[in-house]
Amino acid sequence: MSLVYRESDPVRLSDDRRSIIAIDQRKLPGEVIYINISTADQMFDAIYTLAVRGAPCIGVFAGYCAPVLAASYKTTDTGEFLTKLRDDLNHIDSSRPTAVNLSWAVKRQLALAEGCAERGSSTGEITEALYEEAVRIHEEDIDMCLKISEAGLSLLKDGDGILTHCNAGALATSRYGTGLGPILLGRERGYDFHVYSDETRPLLQGARLTAYELVNAGVDETVICDDMAAQVMKEGRIQAVLTGCDRIAANGDVANKIGTMQVAILARYYGIPFYVLGPYSTIDYATPNGDQIKIEQRPGEEIRDMWYSKSMAPMGASFYNPAFDVTDNSLITAIITDKGILRPPYTESIKGIQAGE
């Protein structure tokens, strides 16, 4: 089983299957640097420091972590092998608690390994099965992105002004992306959009990554500060808002990069459709509502120091730096998944696609 990788894929397996090659997204847009990742600690750090980021991309990355780690173990004892794999993957899973795709991929690979062991497979056979499953996860993600992009594009019109928040393009997923997918697919098909990209504090993933992807795709794009969204909406420049998501609760509440909630509130005020785009795997049926979603807290230094030659706040100042917020389902016009476009009431529409599995 094999997959033809592209140089632009944010993560891919090395030819010898001993490491993962990833675009270091911390360096974009100034430099395009590829890093080689082979140990559990390197995998943890890559996710935690956002060298690898975007919920679907993290899921693909975690899928590849399993066979790379498995191939590094020297033991042929199945019990010891599974213990090592379980410990390493659970360690990686703890790197970012909000994005459900990470734990989804880890659980999927562990369940596969344990099932193989129960059937008497050798450690080498388990490693090969993990590799095939990782490729399958990646292929599913590519197919998912195209389906979401097609569905999202059906809700847009040529000439629309679109507001984005954070980054949900090919860097965050596979090929087209989720939140940016309809824009990139539309560009290929001759649609003329003007995209306003929120810079997205504190990590500037809109200014650095979304703008990078759109400019390279030839899309008419303008970066705005996060607190300018209301103004461009008031001026009539925005006809739709597209965002990705890191976790969707069973009632349709959505966790995404901090600032998404306020964009949704503004969109509701100005009567602009607010669309959330994400894979079916992002739906967490075990989480009844957004209040149950654990919000990752990041260091205050990211606000104070990261983008400046010297600190932009006095030493001794305290910081509150949640990476995500939760948008109430009542503010969401539609949730666009690879299994269809979901409409309110989300408790029912989300149950409906689960029943159709």
Steps between C-alpha positions, in 0.01 A plus 500: 500500500645836404405863454659739253617788717540859391776732616228738617345239734546636853589152627613187318688181576866470404593248230645259757193542730731582791401863542236760417591793278306814592492861388604706802202735516671712766733630228236598245460721306863611501658157459380163374693253714443125529572321826563130558312356798564150634473483881202531734644814660554660160143411404363652821704818451402534134132511596540705819719768341275513190760386250216263407154650550141497380266235639477272192873532432576405860282193454693398188828567680393288799406221262855497364651522849380146575692307230810718536512430873414134454785454253746644755426249776761227538278250679316213334291436812147607410405603854806720543450639149139601574596657834764715330263600223219580742726712723653691209173571321325607821790737566458650153123519553556724805678768295181688406173418676246694291540357148303175496668362187819437697336268752280352224804390298686374808201290610453367148861385472510352851178309438648361179823394671317333787266321259795370299668376818184317608504319164858388560680741266873553544644842581616531139151422372348753742746764379402435138131520591559833676673632189210398277251657740700825510491521120127427514448787748691734268303389192174544690607853595574591138160368393334676795651836405372477144148408614491787750634741239232396249222537759630835622537638149132423435411762764710780346454729201755631256620839623426439868706669768601240756641538851726228642638445849814301584623257233306205363663451163727236353762565770250401769361197320567317173500671159205746488427547869169547677427868575707614200404206281203664324711807427791304354271267304297798381815674379585192291152516345513868415318653797614848596493542879648774715614356830557698818721298735495580871861501621384271786679568826707393677682284242407699186400188311273706277763759411780247463337187364162581347643800318795287385272235353259742334768722349677194357168380355438836332199588715422870559581524873521769768632449854313684774555523874257298710325811628421621145247227419202710608608789279533297180164337572338839557643624169329212317824334395413158644235262363610186689728391784692171467685344791643161580456323832697290746210332677123487449290405800197274463268802515689694228705730722837550332852555635732693270788746531444777754298784348267280296213554742511878468503472119188281522327756723584779254379293206168439674464876569564591136296213354796325339505119469756340732620163373715250689684244287653186643526123456251261650781373724501841673155428649544381857185309593636444850497876567138614543565875467772760476523551875662156520779579252837545664662824384875498453687776682822622343790704641455874540837553330326431169311827546777700659811397308443270203463754219713782637869585529431599861213440739184696420366491856673576829669224693273395782184532290284189508349333194200285423564307179236240409569348159133439420150618574165327453236636264144426607306297246232770484747725316590247230313508167624157389767243582653364180646148528613232260171322577281795408388848601348505849233752595332587830386339719848353517422244768274335245707549184817376672313192626374451147842464340612272785201275431602488136847356570 
